[in-house]
Amino acid sequence: MSTVFDIGALITQEPGIHGGRPIIAETGVTVQRIVVWYKLGLMPEEIAERIGHLSLAQVYAALAYYHANREAVESEIAAEDAEHEKLAREHYLTEPAQ
């Protein structure tokens, strides 16, 4: 008999892990991370290869979560990008104290 997985249990959210962002259960890998790589053109199989401890099913679960919650995930990605740009500007564009 083969093992049957509840795909609903593949994505979790916990306030103390990655700020409550959705993650692939028991891995700490955020859905956001998978989505960013996917949007860069990586195929799900390539993502699973790059993050060797993830199964293809876990990557597809993250992508399914993204497609079901696109607006929320895109908003999180945009907020993180804006924060990254702000910090980069502050760090790289400030002149050293003399």
Biopython code that builds the backbone (N, CA, C, O; Angstrom):
import numpy as np
from Bio.PDB.StructureBuilder import StructureBuilder

atoms = [
    (1, "MET", "N", (0.842, -1.175, 0.000)),
    (1, "MET", "CA", (0.000, 0.000, 0.000)),
    (1, "MET", "C", (0.888, 1.240, 0.000)),
    (1, "MET", "O", (1.837, 1.317, 0.780)),
    (2, "SER", "N", (0.596, 2.199, -0.855)),
    (2, "SER", "CA", (1.392, 3.424, -0.928)),
    (2, "SER", "C", (0.916, 4.431, 0.120)),
    (2, "SER", "O", (-0.220, 4.381, 0.592)),
    (3, "THR", "N", (1.824, 5.344, 0.465)),
    (3, "THR", "CA", (1.509, 6.386, 1.425)),
    (3, "THR", "C", (0.730, 7.490, 0.732)),
    (3, "THR", "O", (1.081, 7.902, -0.374)),
    (4, "VAL", "N", (-0.320, 7.967, 1.375)),
    (4, "VAL", "CA", (-1.128, 9.062, 0.842)),
    (4, "VAL", "C", (-0.912, 10.273, 1.740)),
    (4, "VAL", "O", (-1.043, 10.179, 2.960)),
    (5, "PHE", "N", (-0.578, 11.414, 1.131)),
    (5, "PHE", "CA", (-0.327, 12.634, 1.886)),
    (5, "PHE", "C", (-1.505, 13.587, 1.778)),
    (5, "PHE", "O", (-2.130, 13.708, 0.724)),
    (6, "ASP", "N", (-1.797, 14.255, 2.868)),
    (6, "ASP", "CA", (-2.800, 15.320, 2.884)),
    (6, "ASP", "C", (-2.091, 16.573, 2.387)),
    (6, "ASP", "O", (-1.301, 17.158, 3.128)),
    (7, "ILE", "N", (-2.351, 17.000, 1.156)),
    (7, "ILE", "CA", (-1.609, 18.132, 0.612)),
    (7, "ILE", "C", (-1.894, 19.423, 1.372)),
    (7, "ILE", "O", (-1.096, 20.359, 1.327)),
    (8, "GLY", "N", (-3.012, 19.476, 2.061)),
    (8, "GLY", "CA", (-3.315, 20.654, 2.873)),
    (8, "GLY", "C", (-2.361, 20.827, 4.040)),
    (8, "GLY", "O", (-2.253, 21.919, 4.598)),
    (9, "ALA", "N", (-1.670, 19.763, 4.412)),
    (9, "ALA", "CA", (-0.734, 19.829, 5.530)),
    (9, "ALA", "C", (0.684, 20.186, 5.076)),
    (9, "ALA", "O", (1.591, 20.269, 5.903)),
    (10, "LEU", "N", (0.884, 20.398, 3.777)),
    (10, "LEU", "CA", (2.226, 20.678, 3.266)),
    (10, "LEU", "C", (2.659, 22.127, 3.471)),
    (10, "LEU", "O", (3.853, 22.423, 3.451)),
    (11, "ILE", "N", (1.698, 23.034, 3.667)),
    (11, "ILE", "CA", (2.017, 24.450, 3.901)),
    (11, "ILE", "C", (1.473, 24.838, 5.268)),
    (11, "ILE", "O", (0.314, 24.572, 5.585)),
    (12, "THR", "N", (2.324, 25.474, 6.076)),
    (12, "THR", "CA", (1.915, 25.906, 7.414)),
    (12, "THR", "C", (2.319, 27.358, 7.634)),
    (12, "THR", "O", (3.101, 27.926, 6.871)),
    (13, "GLN", "N", (1.777, 27.939, 8.680)),
    (13, "GLN", "CA", (2.142, 29.285, 9.112)),
    (13, "GLN", "C", (2.213, 29.293, 10.618)),
    (13, "GLN", "O", (1.277, 28.868, 11.295)),
    (14, "GLU", "N", (3.332, 29.780, 11.146)),
    (14, "GLU", "CA", (3.494, 29.901, 12.586)),
    (14, "GLU", "C", (4.084, 31.277, 12.872)),
    (14, "GLU", "O", (5.069, 31.668, 12.245)),
    (15, "PRO", "N", (3.496, 32.017, 13.811)),
    (15, "PRO", "CA", (3.953, 33.384, 14.079)),
    (15, "PRO", "C", (5.458, 33.503, 14.341)),
    (15, "PRO", "O", (6.065, 34.494, 13.936)),
    (16, "GLY", "N", (6.062, 32.542, 14.990)),
    (16, "GLY", "CA", (7.476, 32.634, 15.348)),
    (16, "GLY", "C", (8.443, 32.180, 14.262)),
    (16, "GLY", "O", (9.656, 32.227, 14.467)),
    (17, "ILE", "N", (7.945, 31.750, 13.130)),
    (17, "ILE", "CA", (8.822, 31.261, 12.061)),
    (17, "ILE", "C", (8.644, 32.150, 10.839)),
    (17, "ILE", "O", (7.549, 32.242, 10.284)),
    (18, "HIS", "N", (9.724, 32.803, 10.424)),
    (18, "HIS", "CA", (9.712, 33.702, 9.258)),
    (18, "HIS", "C", (8.576, 34.724, 9.328)),
    (18, "HIS", "O", (7.923, 35.015, 8.326)),
    (19, "GLY", "N", (8.357, 35.252, 10.510)),
    (19, "GLY", "CA", (7.357, 36.307, 10.676)),
    (19, "GLY", "C", (5.939, 35.884, 10.353)),
    (19, "GLY", "O", (5.097, 36.723, 10.033)),
    (20, "GLY", "N", (5.667, 34.597, 10.431)),
    (20, "GLY", "CA", (4.318, 34.110, 10.158)),
    (20, "GLY", "C", (4.018, 33.889, 8.691)),
    (20, "GLY", "O", (2.886, 33.574, 8.324)),
    (21, "ARG", "N", (5.045, 34.057, 7.837)),
    (21, "ARG", "CA", (4.825, 33.804, 6.405)),
    (21, "ARG", "C", (4.572, 32.317, 6.187)),
    (21, "ARG", "O", (5.027, 31.487, 6.974)),
    (22, "PRO", "N", (3.849, 31.977, 5.124)),
    (22, "PRO", "CA", (3.613, 30.567, 4.839)),
    (22, "PRO", "C", (4.922, 29.865, 4.465)),
    (22, "PRO", "O", (5.727, 30.379, 3.688)),
    (23, "ILE", "N", (5.104, 28.682, 5.040)),
    (23, "ILE", "CA", (6.305, 27.885, 4.774)),
    (23, "ILE", "C", (5.911, 26.467, 4.373)),
    (23, "ILE", "O", (4.792, 26.020, 4.623)),
    (24, "ILE", "N", (6.834, 25.790, 3.761)),
    (24, "ILE", "CA", (6.648, 24.375, 3.488)),
    (24, "ILE", "C", (6.854, 23.665, 4.820)),
    (24, "ILE", "O", (7.912, 23.788, 5.438)),
    (25, "ALA", "N", (5.854, 22.932, 5.254)),
    (25, "ALA", "CA", (5.834, 22.317, 6.583)),
    (25, "ALA", "C", (7.129, 21.576, 6.892)),
    (25, "ALA", "O", (7.668, 20.843, 6.063)),
    (26, "GLU", "N", (7.600, 21.792, 8.100)),
    (26, "GLU", "CA", (8.764, 21.112, 8.653)),
    (26, "GLU", "C", (10.058, 21.389, 7.904)),
    (26, "GLU", "O", (11.009, 20.614, 8.006)),
    (27, "THR", "N", (10.107, 22.491, 7.149)),
    (27, "THR", "CA", (11.342, 22.808, 6.423)),
    (27, "THR", "C", (11.863, 24.199, 6.710)),
    (27, "THR", "O", (13.075, 24.414, 6.675)),
    (28, "GLY", "N", (10.998, 25.143, 6.989)),
    (28, "GLY", "CA", (11.421, 26.527, 7.141)),
    (28, "GLY", "C", (11.582, 27.252, 5.810)),
    (28, "GLY", "O", (11.903, 28.441, 5.800)),
    (29, "VAL", "N", (11.369, 26.575, 4.698)),
    (29, "VAL", "CA", (11.467, 27.210, 3.382)),
    (29, "VAL", "C", (10.160, 27.945, 3.114)),
    (29, "VAL", "O", (9.083, 27.350, 3.156)),
    (30, "THR", "N", (10.263, 29.246, 2.837)),
    (30, "THR", "CA", (9.052, 30.032, 2.624)),
    (30, "THR", "C", (8.475, 29.813, 1.228)),
    (30, "THR", "O", (9.187, 29.506, 0.272)),
    (31, "VAL", "N", (7.169, 29.981, 1.154)),
    (31, "VAL", "CA", (6.492, 29.948, -0.140)),
    (31, "VAL", "C", (7.073, 31.056, -1.008)),
    (31, "VAL", "O", (7.264, 30.874, -2.210)),
    (32, "GLN", "N", (7.354, 32.204, -0.395)),
    (32, "GLN", "CA", (7.934, 33.330, -1.111)),
    (32, "GLN", "C", (9.210, 32.942, -1.843)),
    (32, "GLN", "O", (9.401, 33.307, -3.003)),
    (33, "ARG", "N", (10.077, 32.210, -1.173)),
    (33, "ARG", "CA", (11.352, 31.792, -1.781)),
    (33, "ARG", "C", (11.108, 30.962, -3.036)),
    (33, "ARG", "O", (11.764, 31.156, -4.060)),
    (34, "ILE", "N", (10.161, 30.040, -2.946)),
    (34, "ILE", "CA", (9.828, 29.201, -4.091)),
    (34, "ILE", "C", (9.270, 30.059, -5.226)),
    (34, "ILE", "O", (9.646, 29.890, -6.386)),
    (35, "VAL", "N", (8.377, 30.975, -4.882)),
    (35, "VAL", "CA", (7.732, 31.833, -5.882)),
    (35, "VAL", "C", (8.758, 32.716, -6.588)),
    (35, "VAL", "O", (8.711, 32.861, -7.810)),
    (36, "VAL", "N", (9.675, 33.302, -5.840)),
    (36, "VAL", "CA", (10.688, 34.169, -6.449)),
    (36, "VAL", "C", (11.507, 33.375, -7.466)),
    (36, "VAL", "O", (11.747, 33.857, -8.573)),
    (37, "TRP", "N", (11.930, 32.192, -7.114)),
    (37, "TRP", "CA", (12.708, 31.374, -8.052)),
    (37, "TRP", "C", (11.866, 30.983, -9.261)),
    (37, "TRP", "O", (12.350, 30.972, -10.392)),
    (38, "TYR", "N", (10.609, 30.665, -9.007)),
    (38, "TYR", "CA", (9.692, 30.300, -10.095)),
    (38, "TYR", "C", (9.523, 31.477, -11.058)),
    (38, "TYR", "O", (9.539, 31.304, -12.277)),
    (39, "LYS", "N", (9.361, 32.670, -10.496)),
    (39, "LYS", "CA", (9.181, 33.856, -11.327)),
    (39, "LYS", "C", (10.462, 34.236, -12.065)),
    (39, "LYS", "O", (10.406, 34.950, -13.066)),
    (40, "LEU", "N", (11.604, 33.774, -11.588)),
    (40, "LEU", "CA", (12.869, 33.986, -12.288)),
    (40, "LEU", "C", (13.043, 33.009, -13.450)),
    (40, "LEU", "O", (13.994, 33.110, -14.224)),
    (41, "GLY", "N", (12.108, 32.063, -13.557)),
    (41, "GLY", "CA", (12.143, 31.137, -14.684)),
    (41, "GLY", "C", (12.541, 29.714, -14.352)),
    (41, "GLY", "O", (12.615, 28.874, -15.248)),
    (42, "LEU", "N", (12.802, 29.419, -13.076)),
    (42, "LEU", "CA", (13.149, 28.052, -12.713)),
    (42, "LEU", "C", (11.911, 27.175, -12.750)),
    (42, "LEU", "O", (10.832, 27.584, -12.320)),
    (43, "MET", "N", (12.073, 25.994, -13.254)),
    (43, "MET", "CA", (10.997, 25.009, -13.276)),
    (43, "MET", "C", (10.897, 24.380, -11.881)),
    (43, "MET", "O", (11.887, 24.360, -11.150)),
    (44, "PRO", "N", (9.735, 23.873, -11.504)),
    (44, "PRO", "CA", (9.598, 23.238, -10.188)),
    (44, "PRO", "C", (10.649, 22.144, -9.945)),
    (44, "PRO", "O", (11.156, 21.995, -8.833)),
    (45, "GLU", "N", (10.961, 21.397, -10.981)),
    (45, "GLU", "CA", (11.977, 20.342, -10.832)),
    (45, "GLU", "C", (13.344, 20.931, -10.488)),
    (45, "GLU", "O", (14.090, 20.355, -9.696)),
    (46, "GLU", "N", (13.670, 22.074, -11.079)),
    (46, "GLU", "CA", (14.947, 22.730, -10.792)),
    (46, "GLU", "C", (14.975, 23.265, -9.358)),
    (46, "GLU", "O", (15.999, 23.199, -8.677)),
    (47, "ILE", "N", (13.858, 23.782, -8.923)),
    (47, "ILE", "CA", (13.782, 24.299, -7.554)),
    (47, "ILE", "C", (13.979, 23.153, -6.561)),
    (47, "ILE", "O", (14.729, 23.287, -5.594)),
    (48, "ALA", "N", (13.311, 22.039, -6.801)),
    (48, "ALA", "CA", (13.462, 20.876, -5.915)),
    (48, "ALA", "C", (14.904, 20.381, -5.917)),
    (48, "ALA", "O", (15.409, 19.944, -4.882)),
    (49, "GLU", "N", (15.565, 20.443, -7.054)),
    (49, "GLU", "CA", (16.971, 20.034, -7.135)),
    (49, "GLU", "C", (17.853, 20.977, -6.337)),
    (49, "GLU", "O", (18.735, 20.531, -5.603)),
    (50, "ARG", "N", (17.624, 22.276, -6.473)),
    (50, "ARG", "CA", (18.449, 23.276, -5.782)),
    (50, "ARG", "C", (18.277, 23.220, -4.268)),
    (50, "ARG", "O", (19.229, 23.434, -3.519)),
    (51, "ILE", "N", (17.061, 22.933, -3.827)),
    (51, "ILE", "CA", (16.812, 22.790, -2.391)),
    (51, "ILE", "C", (16.614, 21.295, -2.164)),
    (51, "ILE", "O", (15.487, 20.810, -2.062)),
    (52, "GLY", "N", (17.705, 20.593, -2.088)),
    (52, "GLY", "CA", (17.723, 19.135, -2.108)),
    (52, "GLY", "C", (16.828, 18.414, -1.126)),
    (52, "GLY", "O", (16.448, 17.270, -1.378)),
    (53, "HIS", "N", (16.476, 19.042, -0.008)),
    (53, "HIS", "CA", (15.636, 18.359, 0.973)),
    (53, "HIS", "C", (14.144, 18.517, 0.685)),
    (53, "HIS", "O", (13.315, 17.997, 1.431)),
    (54, "LEU", "N", (13.786, 19.238, -0.403)),
    (54, "LEU", "CA", (12.380, 19.375, -0.773)),
    (54, "LEU", "C", (12.007, 18.363, -1.843)),
    (54, "LEU", "O", (12.789, 18.064, -2.746)),
    (55, "SER", "N", (10.801, 17.847, -1.718)),
    (55, "SER", "CA", (10.279, 16.973, -2.768)),
    (55, "SER", "C", (9.591, 17.836, -3.819)),
    (55, "SER", "O", (9.256, 18.994, -3.566)),
    (56, "LEU", "N", (9.388, 17.271, -4.974)),
    (56, "LEU", "CA", (8.672, 17.977, -6.028)),
    (56, "LEU", "C", (7.249, 18.305, -5.564)),
    (56, "LEU", "O", (6.716, 19.362, -5.900)),
    (57, "ALA", "N", (6.641, 17.411, -4.799)),
    (57, "ALA", "CA", (5.293, 17.653, -4.278)),
    (57, "ALA", "C", (5.273, 18.888, -3.382)),
    (57, "ALA", "O", (4.318, 19.664, -3.423)),
    (58, "GLN", "N", (6.313, 19.080, -2.573)),
    (58, "GLN", "CA", (6.373, 20.246, -1.696)),
    (58, "GLN", "C", (6.491, 21.548, -2.510)),
    (58, "GLN", "O", (5.871, 22.558, -2.178)),
    (59, "VAL", "N", (7.288, 21.500, -3.566)),
    (59, "VAL", "CA", (7.435, 22.688, -4.421)),
    (59, "VAL", "C", (6.099, 23.009, -5.084)),
    (59, "VAL", "O", (5.680, 24.166, -5.116)),
    (60, "TYR", "N", (5.433, 21.992, -5.610)),
    (60, "TYR", "CA", (4.130, 22.227, -6.236)),
    (60, "TYR", "C", (3.097, 22.708, -5.218)),
    (60, "TYR", "O", (2.226, 23.509, -5.559)),
    (61, "ALA", "N", (3.179, 22.236, -3.986)),
    (61, "ALA", "CA", (2.260, 22.710, -2.949)),
    (61, "ALA", "C", (2.472, 24.203, -2.702)),
    (61, "ALA", "O", (1.510, 24.954, -2.544)),
    (62, "ALA", "N", (3.743, 24.633, -2.669)),
    (62, "ALA", "CA", (4.043, 26.049, -2.488)),
    (62, "ALA", "C", (3.499, 26.863, -3.656)),
    (62, "ALA", "O", (2.951, 27.948, -3.459)),
    (63, "LEU", "N", (3.649, 26.347, -4.860)),
    (63, "LEU", "CA", (3.142, 27.055, -6.032)),
    (63, "LEU", "C", (1.612, 27.077, -6.053)),
    (63, "LEU", "O", (1.010, 28.067, -6.467)),
    (64, "ALA", "N", (0.994, 25.998, -5.611)),
    (64, "ALA", "CA", (-0.473, 25.970, -5.530)),
    (64, "ALA", "C", (-0.956, 26.998, -4.511)),
    (64, "ALA", "O", (-1.942, 27.696, -4.747)),
    (65, "TYR", "N", (-0.256, 27.089, -3.372)),
    (65, "TYR", "CA", (-0.605, 28.088, -2.365)),
    (65, "TYR", "C", (-0.492, 29.487, -2.971)),
    (65, "TYR", "O", (-1.371, 30.328, -2.781)),
    (66, "TYR", "N", (0.591, 29.724, -3.695)),
    (66, "TYR", "CA", (0.797, 31.020, -4.339)),
    (66, "TYR", "C", (-0.347, 31.356, -5.289)),
    (66, "TYR", "O", (-0.898, 32.455, -5.233)),
    (67, "HIS", "N", (-0.703, 30.421, -6.154)),
    (67, "HIS", "CA", (-1.752, 30.694, -7.136)),
    (67, "HIS", "C", (-3.123, 30.890, -6.471)),
    (67, "HIS", "O", (-3.968, 31.624, -6.984)),
    (68, "ALA", "N", (-3.334, 30.232, -5.336)),
    (68, "ALA", "CA", (-4.598, 30.395, -4.610)),
    (68, "ALA", "C", (-4.624, 31.687, -3.794)),
    (68, "ALA", "O", (-5.696, 32.188, -3.452)),
    (69, "ASN", "N", (-3.442, 32.226, -3.484)),
    (69, "ASN", "CA", (-3.323, 33.411, -2.627)),
    (69, "ASN", "C", (-2.393, 34.438, -3.252)),
    (69, "ASN", "O", (-1.608, 35.084, -2.558)),
    (70, "ARG", "N", (-2.485, 34.581, -4.555)),
    (70, "ARG", "CA", (-1.539, 35.399, -5.321)),
    (70, "ARG", "C", (-1.414, 36.830, -4.779)),
    (70, "ARG", "O", (-0.301, 37.328, -4.612)),
    (71, "GLU", "N", (-2.517, 37.479, -4.511)),
    (71, "GLU", "CA", (-2.475, 38.871, -4.064)),
    (71, "GLU", "C", (-1.695, 39.016, -2.757)),
    (71, "GLU", "O", (-0.861, 39.912, -2.630)),
    (72, "ALA", "N", (-1.958, 38.147, -1.795)),
    (72, "ALA", "CA", (-1.266, 38.222, -0.499)),
    (72, "ALA", "C", (0.223, 37.938, -0.648)),
    (72, "ALA", "O", (1.044, 38.632, -0.049)),
    (73, "VAL", "N", (0.578, 36.939, -1.432)),
    (73, "VAL", "CA", (1.987, 36.587, -1.610)),
    (73, "VAL", "C", (2.711, 37.694, -2.368)),
    (73, "VAL", "O", (3.823, 38.074, -2.001)),
    (74, "GLU", "N", (2.092, 38.209, -3.416)),
    (74, "GLU", "CA", (2.705, 39.296, -4.189)),
    (74, "GLU", "C", (2.908, 40.528, -3.306)),
    (74, "GLU", "O", (3.921, 41.216, -3.427)),
    (75, "SER", "N", (1.960, 40.805, -2.428)),
    (75, "SER", "CA", (2.075, 41.934, -1.519)),
    (75, "SER", "C", (3.270, 41.755, -0.578)),
    (75, "SER", "O", (4.015, 42.704, -0.331)),
    (76, "GLU", "N", (3.448, 40.554, -0.060)),
    (76, "GLU", "CA", (4.595, 40.255, 0.817)),
    (76, "GLU", "C", (5.912, 40.396, 0.064)),
    (76, "GLU", "O", (6.877, 40.942, 0.597)),
    (77, "ILE", "N", (5.954, 39.914, -1.148)),
    (77, "ILE", "CA", (7.172, 40.019, -1.958)),
    (77, "ILE", "C", (7.490, 41.486, -2.223)),
    (77, "ILE", "O", (8.643, 41.902, -2.103)),
    (78, "ALA", "N", (6.479, 42.271, -2.581)),
    (78, "ALA", "CA", (6.677, 43.699, -2.848)),
    (78, "ALA", "C", (7.161, 44.430, -1.596)),
    (78, "ALA", "O", (8.056, 45.272, -1.677)),
    (79, "ALA", "N", (6.580, 44.115, -0.452)),
    (79, "ALA", "CA", (6.993, 44.751, 0.800)),
    (79, "ALA", "C", (8.437, 44.395, 1.141)),
    (79, "ALA", "O", (9.207, 45.253, 1.576)),
    (80, "GLU", "N", (8.797, 43.151, 0.948)),
    (80, "GLU", "CA", (10.170, 42.721, 1.224)),
    (80, "GLU", "C", (11.147, 43.384, 0.255)),
    (80, "GLU", "O", (12.230, 43.801, 0.664)),
    (81, "ASP", "N", (10.783, 43.486, -1.012)),
    (81, "ASP", "CA", (11.633, 44.155, -1.998)),
    (81, "ASP", "C", (11.835, 45.621, -1.639)),
    (81, "ASP", "O", (12.948, 46.138, -1.729)),
    (82, "ALA", "N", (10.755, 46.293, -1.232)),
    (82, "ALA", "CA", (10.837, 47.704, -0.856)),
    (82, "ALA", "C", (11.748, 47.891, 0.354)),
    (82, "ALA", "O", (12.550, 48.823, 0.394)),
    (83, "GLU", "N", (11.625, 47.014, 1.325)),
    (83, "GLU", "CA", (12.479, 47.092, 2.518)),
    (83, "GLU", "C", (13.936, 46.853, 2.145)),
    (83, "GLU", "O", (14.829, 47.536, 2.647)),
    (84, "HIS", "N", (14.178, 45.892, 1.271)),
    (84, "HIS", "CA", (15.538, 45.595, 0.817)),
    (84, "HIS", "C", (16.139, 46.804, 0.106)),
    (84, "HIS", "O", (17.289, 47.163, 0.358)),
    (85, "GLU", "N", (15.373, 47.430, -0.773)),
    (85, "GLU", "CA", (15.848, 48.610, -1.500)),
    (85, "GLU", "C", (16.132, 49.773, -0.551)),
    (85, "GLU", "O", (17.124, 50.486, -0.707)),
    (86, "LYS", "N", (15.255, 49.954, 0.429)),
    (86, "LYS", "CA", (15.436, 51.019, 1.414)),
    (86, "LYS", "C", (16.727, 50.801, 2.199)),
    (86, "LYS", "O", (17.518, 51.730, 2.368)),
    (87, "LEU", "N", (16.940, 49.587, 2.673)),
    (87, "LEU", "CA", (18.149, 49.286, 3.438)),
    (87, "LEU", "C", (19.402, 49.415, 2.578)),
    (87, "LEU", "O", (20.434, 49.895, 3.046)),
    (88, "ALA", "N", (19.309, 48.985, 1.321)),
    (88, "ALA", "CA", (20.454, 49.100, 0.415)),
    (88, "ALA", "C", (20.810, 50.565, 0.189)),
    (88, "ALA", "O", (21.985, 50.933, 0.205)),
    (89, "ARG", "N", (19.788, 51.403, -0.024)),
    (89, "ARG", "CA", (20.040, 52.838, -0.210)),
    (89, "ARG", "C", (20.688, 53.438, 1.028)),
    (89, "ARG", "O", (21.652, 54.196, 0.931)),
    (90, "GLU", "N", (20.152, 53.093, 2.183)),
    (90, "GLU", "CA", (20.687, 53.641, 3.429)),
    (90, "GLU", "C", (22.123, 53.191, 3.658)),
    (90, "GLU", "O", (22.960, 53.967, 4.119)),
    (91, "HIS", "N", (22.396, 51.958, 3.340)),
    (91, "HIS", "CA", (23.725, 51.397, 3.600)),
    (91, "HIS", "C", (24.751, 51.838, 2.565)),
    (91, "HIS", "O", (25.860, 52.242, 2.916)),
    (92, "TYR", "N", (24.385, 51.763, 1.303)),
    (92, "TYR", "CA", (25.353, 52.028, 0.232)),
    (92, "TYR", "C", (25.428, 53.478, -0.196)),
    (92, "TYR", "O", (26.428, 53.888, -0.785)),
    (93, "LEU", "N", (24.415, 54.257, 0.077)),
    (93, "LEU", "CA", (24.416, 55.631, -0.399)),
    (93, "LEU", "C", (24.780, 56.651, 0.661)),
    (93, "LEU", "O", (24.848, 57.847, 0.376)),
    (94, "THR", "N", (25.014, 56.195, 1.868)),
    (94, "THR", "CA", (25.421, 57.140, 2.902)),
    (94, "THR", "C", (26.929, 57.295, 2.852)),
    (94, "THR", "O", (27.658, 56.327, 2.631)),
    (95, "GLU", "N", (27.385, 58.506, 3.055)),
    (95, "GLU", "CA", (28.817, 58.753, 3.038)),
    (95, "GLU", "C", (29.386, 58.382, 4.394)),
    (95, "GLU", "O", (28.758, 58.610, 5.428)),
    (96, "PRO", "N", (30.581, 57.808, 4.380)),
    (96, "PRO", "CA", (31.213, 57.453, 5.665)),
    (96, "PRO", "C", (31.504, 58.710, 6.492)),
    (96, "PRO", "O", (31.826, 59.767, 5.949)),
    (97, "ALA", "N", (31.386, 58.575, 7.792)),
    (97, "ALA", "CA", (31.648, 59.692, 8.706)),
    (97, "ALA", "C", (33.147, 60.034, 8.639)),
    (97, "ALA", "O", (34.001, 59.154, 8.528)),
    (98, "GLN", "N", (33.432, 61.333, 8.710)),
    (98, "GLN", "CA", (34.835, 61.756, 8.648)),
    (98, "GLN", "C", (35.314, 62.265, 9.955)),
    (98, "GLN", "O", (36.473, 62.662, 10.076)),
]
sb = StructureBuilder()
sb.init_structure("model")
sb.init_model(0)
sb.init_chain("A")
sb.init_seg("    ")
for serial, (resi, resn, name, xyz) in enumerate(atoms, 1):
    if name == "N":
        sb.init_residue(resn, " ", resi, " ")
    sb.init_atom(name, np.array(xyz, "f"), 0.0, 1.0, " ", f" {name:<3s}", serial, name[0])
structure = sb.get_structure()
